[in-house]
Amino acid sequence: MKVNEKKWIRVRIYIVAGFFLCGLSMILVRATQLQVLERDKLARLALAGYRGIVKLPPKRGTIYDREGHELAVSVEVESIYAHPHHVQNKAQAAKSLSKILDMKASELLGLLKSQRPFVWIDRKVAPEQIRQVKALGIEGVGFTAETRRYYPGKEIAAHVLGFAGEDNQGLEGLEKKFDKMLKGPDYTLIQMRDALGRPFYVNRPAPEESEIRDLVLTIDKDIQYAAEQALKKTVEETRAKSGHAIVVDVETGEILAMAAAPLFNPNVFRTYEPRQWRNRAVTDSYEPGSTIKAYLLAAALDSSLVSPETKFFCENGEYKIGANTIHDHDRKGHGTLSVSEIITFSSNIGAVKIGQRIGYKKFHDYLEKLGFGEKTEIEFPGEQEGFLRPVKDIKEIEKATSFFGQGITVNSLQLVMAMAAIANGGKLMRPYVVKAVKDQQGKVVKENHPQVVRKVMSPETAKKVTQILESVVKEKEGTGRLAAIKGYRVAGKTGTSQKVDPVTKRYSARNYVTLFVGFAPVEKPRLAILALVDEPEAKKYGGLVAAPVFREVGAWSLNHLRVLPDVRMARAEEAVESDNSRTNGSPIHVQVSQEAAGMLPDFKGQTMREVLRGGKSLGVEILVDGTGLAIAQKPEPGSPLNKVTQVRVSFRPPS
């Protein structure tokens, strides 16, 4: 290579290097100018374009039932906002928006005249309305995506789930209890302004980390629905104030259903009164009435101070304690009854005699062992612990009334879990409704398992109590025979308690709590069920109002869980029904056969509905006196029908 050519190459390298050096120098000078010399000026310019932050509600985790059905989900919707200063014809805009959004034009005009740079017009709007508003093309009106809580089952498990508010914050039920766990990171709508002064928004998540969790419940959606519908029907038919039911697995403590009526739809919770949102199965306490006799029985048998055959004189219906007199429901009263008969017939005086035999302290301590007087610690806000009269300084009459469920209070969850302890052989289980917590990838991060709180009675005692409680349902004179489920052996106890009048502070003669708590099948218990109807008007007794709810919910649930009925038992029941249809045991067929003979039938032992139906078929007017089952009538059975136009029938409650 020639010397001149080498020299020229070196010159070109120097020239290129010089250009690069100049360029880098210019960049360095400019950076110094922007970052150092003009920093404050540029910061002011940036802030002038930065208008503010609007917080958006976070997304929430999904809530599933035990089979994976969605009970609560988050769905994406759009919301409408406005920059009032950029809306030109505010009156016309308010008028147009009001027609689509079903809002008052004056209210919208007030928003559009606001001095604030940003206002919400309407949040979480239906897609069709969004489409119509966008079609208006109003300058200064914008749209942004948000999430809202949606409950696909509407009323199903509403009292368990609760609901989330406008900003996706949990307000009731599990939504409130697990709010921090269900709630994801906040989103912010950052308002900016471009070079021409026009506002625009950037939607971005907050920097803090917050992972969303999903909940898997122990609730069975189908059993929950069946319980709600049975309650709804009974509450409406009896014109009751409210009602609730609980279905629990006796071996695990899992809550399969927790229903309440009247129902409400959490998607539109604001259209209901706040009292309808309450999960009364845990938030309400009440006097348990005769249901407490089941646990008095357990305490007495477990102490070995009585046996099922031990007899007590029941004072023929009146028993004086000091200046007070205790009565039985049966006006005729009872003479001498065994312990089994006292529970079967639900004798108050008999219960007092049993209680006096074992002593109030032993009874009180036994109730505490069964979980009464303390919270079950289930995953719901607002649980009531109830009240047990302390042993110290209690009066004799207060001891006596406690033995048949007056002067003490319980919640329904306590009552059904104590019954489940009898069913499973004496283990008090911790009730729970959240089965598992999962992350967004479906991985289980926490799981609840069955937990024994304590052993409360021996298996032998539980078996004896079960046999006696079965007679409450099985025996013809039992107070709970309307709880019988065809093909299954059922054990349980009815209860009817007077409520205290808030004005007079005395027991009301009109308002009652009616309930039935029991389990099935007896030979291998699977479910414990409580049914409660509060202040029914049409009927006043647990054996008439709550027991049929137990039967309907129990029959459906056992079938759903594929617990097979006893075929021989079902056939025997059918045979009895068939025999009754040919004898005086069946009310309707008795009427037909006696009517054929021209005689007035015997209504004794029938329900009011059966008597009224029979009277209608005979063409005679029925005059009703009392409630419960028919015990007497005038004219007497066998009177010539052609001389009878009116029959007065007296009724007496079965419990």
PyMOL commands that set and color helices and strands:
alter all, ss='L'
color gray80, all
select helices_A, chain A and resi 3-37+39-49+84-86+90-101+105-112+127-136+158-161+173-177+179-182+221-237+266-271+274-276+280-283+289-302+315-317+339-345+348-358+360-369+396-402+412-423+459-474+481-483+542-560+567-580+587-596+608-618+641-643
alter helices_A, ss='H'
color red, helices_A
select strands_A, chain A and resi 50-56+63-64+70-82+119-125+141-150+163-164+170-172+187-193+199-205+214-217+242-249+255-261+311-313+318-321+324-327+336-338+427-429+434-438+444-447+452-455+491-500+507-520+527-534+621-625+629-634+646-652
alter strands_A, ss='S'
color yellow, strands_A
deselect
rebuild
show_as cartoon
